[in-house]
Amino acid sequence: MEDNSNIREKLKSLLVQLKDWEKTNTNVPGVKIIKIPAKNEIPERLGIEINPVDDSGRLIKKTGHIVLTNEELFIKYAELFDHPKVLELMQEIELLRNEMQDQSQDKTSVIFEL
């Protein structure tokens, strides 16, 4: 495990080197560091972009979800994703979507006779 002070120094360096909204890869697939520009009273800062990868290592979505560095919020998101009812809900929505697509395809395959 790397010394946290060394990681902190690397992050400070990234904050200077990266341009606004520029991303850099990490050694964790699907996790990038992004520089978020200053806005009003809030100084520039770093965040994490999470975008899962498939089995071949390609990003699943074009853009990921940006998580600002708030450990408590991150833990709450992780708990939600891990909740069995959330998985059940996602599965049911996926089944409904597939059902709706099947119905839509059935309608387009019907030939209207004159």
Buried (B, 14 or more C-beta within 10 A) or exposed (E): EEEEEEEEEEEEEBBEEBEEEEBEEEEEEBBBBBBBEEEEEEEEBBBBBBBEEEEEEEBEEEEBEBBEEEEEEBEEEEEEEEEEEEEEEEEEEEEEEEEEEEEEEEEEEEEEEE
